[in-house]
Amino acid sequence: MRVISEKDAAASYARAWNTGKAWSFLRMLDRKVCYASQWVFEEMKGRRAIRKYLKAKLKTMKKGDSPVFAELGVSRIGDPGRDLVIMAQGDKESVQAVVLFEVKQNRIIRFDMCMPGLYQPEGSGEYPGM
C-alpha cells in the first residue's frame, strides 16, 4: 500500500483546481475531514459537506472568466519547507491564498486555506494537470 504524503495531497488538490475534476482528491479525504479558511468564520466538517462545497466551487470557476491556477510550492516561513498549494486567480502571479494539508493513516484529515503572507510560499513552477 502506498503511503500518502502532504505533497501527494497538495498535488491532488492542485490537479482538481487545474482540471476542474476533484474525484481523485475527494477519494483521499477522511470521513471526518475538516476544512478551514481564514476568510470564513466556521470550519467545514465531513467528507460529504466538503465534496458538495468543492464541486460547487469548481463548477462556478468553470463558468467564470477569471481562471484559477494551483501551483505546488513550499513555505519559506511559518513552517519552513512544508508542502503547500499556491492559489492564484486571473494570472499565475496574482496569488490569493495557500493551502496546507494534514495527512494521517493515508487520509487527508485537515486542510486549511491561509493568507499567503503567513508562509511566504516559494513556487515550484509545477501546475499538476496543466
C-alpha positions as CSV (number, residue, x, y, z in Angstrom):
1,M,0.0,0.0,0.0
2,R,1.3,3.4,-1.0
3,V,1.7,6.0,1.8
4,I,0.1,9.3,1.1
5,S,2.2,12.4,2.0
6,E,1.3,16.1,2.4
7,K,2.9,16.6,-1.0
8,D,0.6,14.0,-2.6
9,A,-2.4,15.7,-1.0
10,A,-1.2,19.0,-2.3
11,A,-0.7,17.6,-5.9
12,S,-4.1,16.1,-5.9
13,Y,-5.8,19.3,-4.7
14,A,-3.9,21.4,-7.3
15,R,-4.8,18.9,-10.0
16,A,-8.5,19.3,-9.0
17,W,-8.4,23.0,-9.4
18,N,-6.3,22.9,-12.6
19,T,-8.5,20.4,-14.3
20,G,-11.9,21.0,-12.7
21,K,-12.1,17.3,-11.7
22,A,-12.0,16.6,-8.0
23,W,-12.6,12.9,-7.8
24,S,-9.0,11.9,-7.1
25,F,-8.7,14.5,-4.3
26,L,-12.1,13.6,-2.8
27,R,-11.1,9.9,-2.5
28,M,-8.2,10.9,-0.3
29,L,-10.4,12.7,2.3
30,D,-11.0,11.1,5.7
31,R,-14.7,10.7,6.5
32,K,-14.3,13.3,9.4
33,V,-12.0,15.7,7.4
34,C,-12.0,19.4,8.4
35,Y,-11.6,22.3,6.1
36,A,-10.9,25.8,7.3
37,S,-10.4,29.1,5.6
38,Q,-9.1,32.3,7.2
39,W,-11.8,34.1,5.2
40,V,-14.7,32.1,6.7
41,F,-15.7,32.0,10.3
42,E,-16.7,28.4,10.7
43,E,-14.9,25.2,9.8
44,M,-16.5,22.8,7.3
45,K,-16.6,19.2,8.7
46,G,-17.1,15.9,7.0
47,R,-16.3,14.4,3.6
48,R,-19.9,14.8,2.3
49,A,-20.1,18.5,3.1
50,I,-16.7,19.2,1.6
51,R,-17.5,17.2,-1.6
52,K,-20.6,19.3,-2.1
53,Y,-18.8,22.5,-1.5
54,L,-15.8,21.7,-3.7
55,K,-17.9,20.5,-6.6
56,A,-19.9,23.7,-6.5
57,K,-16.8,25.9,-6.4
58,L,-15.2,24.1,-9.3
59,K,-18.5,24.4,-11.3
60,T,-18.6,28.2,-10.6
61,M,-14.9,28.5,-11.5
62,K,-15.5,26.9,-14.9
63,K,-18.3,29.4,-15.7
64,G,-16.2,32.4,-14.7
65,D,-13.9,34.4,-16.8
66,S,-11.0,34.7,-14.2
67,P,-9.0,31.4,-14.3
68,V,-7.6,29.8,-11.2
69,F,-4.1,28.4,-11.1
70,A,-2.9,26.0,-8.5
71,E,0.9,25.6,-8.2
72,L,2.8,23.3,-5.9
73,G,5.2,25.0,-3.6
74,V,6.8,25.1,-0.1
75,S,6.6,27.6,2.7
76,R,9.6,29.8,3.5
77,I,8.3,31.0,6.9
78,G,5.7,29.8,9.4
79,D,6.6,26.2,8.9
80,P,9.6,26.3,6.5
81,G,9.8,23.7,3.9
82,R,6.2,22.5,4.3
83,D,4.5,21.4,1.1
84,L,1.5,23.5,0.1
85,V,-0.6,24.7,-2.9
86,I,-0.3,28.3,-4.1
87,M,-3.6,29.5,-5.4
88,A,-3.7,32.4,-7.9
89,Q,-6.6,33.9,-9.8
90,G,-6.6,35.8,-13.1
91,D,-3.0,35.1,-13.8
92,K,-0.3,33.0,-12.2
93,E,1.3,35.9,-10.4
94,S,-1.9,37.1,-8.6
95,V,-1.5,34.8,-5.6
96,Q,-4.6,34.9,-3.4
97,A,-4.0,32.1,-0.9
98,V,-2.0,29.0,0.1
99,V,-3.5,25.6,1.1
100,L,-1.8,23.3,3.6
101,F,-2.7,19.7,4.4
102,E,-2.5,17.3,7.3
103,V,-2.4,13.6,6.5
104,K,-2.8,10.7,8.9
105,Q,-3.2,7.0,8.2
106,N,-3.2,7.6,4.4
107,R,-6.1,10.1,4.6
108,I,-6.3,13.9,4.5
109,I,-7.7,14.7,7.9
110,R,-7.5,18.5,7.6
111,F,-6.7,21.2,5.0
112,D,-6.5,25.0,5.6
113,M,-6.7,27.9,3.2
114,C,-4.5,30.7,4.5
115,M,-3.2,34.2,3.6
116,P,0.0,33.7,1.6
117,G,2.0,36.3,3.6
118,L,1.9,33.9,6.6
119,Y,4.0,31.4,4.8
120,Q,5.8,33.4,2.0
121,P,5.4,30.5,-0.4
122,E,8.0,29.6,-3.0
123,G,6.5,28.1,-6.1
124,S,7.9,25.1,-7.9
125,G,6.6,26.1,-11.4
126,E,4.6,22.8,-11.3
127,Y,0.9,23.0,-12.0
128,P,-0.5,19.5,-11.8
129,G,-2.9,18.7,-14.6
130,M,-1.8,21.6,-16.8
